[in-house]
Amino acid sequence: HLDELESVEEKALQEIEEEVGITKAEVASVKKGKIYRMEDKAIGKTWIIHPLMIRLKTKPLIRLDKEHTEYLWIDQKDLTKYDRLPELEHVLKRVL
């Protein structure tokens, strides 16, 4: 969610540092996917989704913040085995 005037890429880099401890120095590249709108009828909102793929230089040491209790590295083919964002597969198609 963008609260201030900043690029989507800058906000994403800020968030991964705050939430999992990955710094800009660990990022190899940021790829933008095709933007799309998602209607969330349950709460009466329209979201504008900016998919990003952040590629890292190496597998980082993850340091979780208070928003998270655990993490797991998984293979993309195993996504359906986990509780995840409802639009995740759609987002991935737009950025891969």
C-alpha positions as CSV (number, residue, x, y, z in Angstrom):
1,H,0.0,0.0,0.0
2,L,1.5,3.4,-1.0
3,D,1.0,6.0,1.6
4,E,3.4,8.6,0.2
5,L,4.6,9.8,-3.2
6,E,7.3,7.2,-4.0
7,S,7.8,4.6,-6.7
8,V,6.4,1.2,-6.4
9,E,9.9,-0.3,-6.6
10,E,11.1,1.9,-3.7
11,K,8.2,1.0,-1.5
12,A,8.7,-2.7,-2.2
13,L,12.4,-2.5,-1.3
14,Q,11.5,-0.6,1.9
15,E,8.9,-3.3,2.8
16,I,11.2,-6.3,2.3
17,E,13.8,-4.6,4.5
18,E,11.3,-3.8,7.2
19,E,9.5,-7.2,7.2
20,V,12.2,-9.7,6.4
21,G,15.5,-7.9,6.7
22,I,16.6,-8.0,3.0
23,T,18.6,-4.9,2.2
24,K,18.9,-3.1,-1.2
25,A,22.5,-4.3,-1.3
26,E,21.2,-7.9,-1.5
27,V,18.9,-7.1,-4.5
28,A,20.2,-8.0,-7.9
29,S,17.2,-6.7,-9.9
30,V,13.5,-5.6,-9.7
31,K,11.2,-6.5,-12.6
32,K,7.8,-4.9,-13.1
33,G,4.9,-6.9,-14.3
34,K,1.7,-5.7,-16.0
35,I,-0.5,-3.6,-13.8
36,Y,-4.1,-4.7,-13.2
37,R,-7.2,-3.9,-11.2
38,M,-8.8,-6.2,-8.7
39,E,-12.3,-5.7,-7.4
40,D,-12.7,-6.7,-3.8
41,K,-16.4,-7.0,-3.4
42,A,-16.2,-8.2,0.2
43,I,-14.9,-4.8,1.3
44,G,-16.1,-2.7,-1.6
45,K,-12.6,-1.6,-2.8
46,T,-10.8,-1.6,-6.1
47,W,-7.1,-2.4,-5.8
48,I,-4.6,-1.5,-8.4
49,I,-2.0,-4.2,-8.4
50,H,1.6,-3.5,-9.4
51,P,3.3,-7.0,-9.6
52,L,7.1,-7.0,-8.9
53,M,9.7,-9.7,-9.0
54,I,12.7,-9.0,-6.8
55,R,15.7,-11.2,-7.7
56,L,18.3,-11.5,-5.0
57,K,22.0,-11.9,-5.4
58,T,22.1,-14.8,-3.0
59,K,19.8,-16.6,-0.6
60,P,19.6,-14.1,2.3
61,L,19.4,-14.5,6.0
62,I,15.8,-13.7,6.9
63,R,15.1,-11.6,10.0
64,L,11.3,-11.4,10.6
65,D,9.6,-8.4,12.1
66,K,6.7,-8.4,14.5
67,E,4.2,-8.9,11.6
68,H,5.5,-12.4,11.0
69,T,6.1,-15.6,13.1
70,E,7.6,-17.9,10.5
71,Y,8.7,-18.2,6.8
72,L,9.4,-21.0,4.4
73,W,11.2,-21.2,1.0
74,I,9.0,-23.1,-1.4
75,D,9.2,-24.0,-5.1
76,Q,6.7,-22.3,-7.4
77,K,5.2,-25.6,-8.4
78,D,4.2,-26.3,-4.8
79,L,2.2,-23.0,-4.3
80,T,-1.2,-24.7,-4.3
81,K,-0.2,-26.7,-1.2
82,Y,-0.2,-23.5,1.0
83,D,-2.5,-20.9,2.3
84,R,-1.6,-17.8,0.2
85,L,-3.0,-14.6,-1.3
86,P,-6.0,-15.5,-3.5
87,E,-4.5,-13.7,-6.5
88,L,-0.9,-15.0,-6.2
89,E,-0.9,-17.3,-9.3
90,H,-2.4,-14.4,-11.4
91,V,0.3,-12.0,-10.1
92,L,3.1,-14.5,-10.9
93,K,1.8,-14.9,-14.5
94,R,2.0,-11.1,-14.9
95,V,5.6,-10.8,-13.8
96,L,7.2,-14.0,-15.0
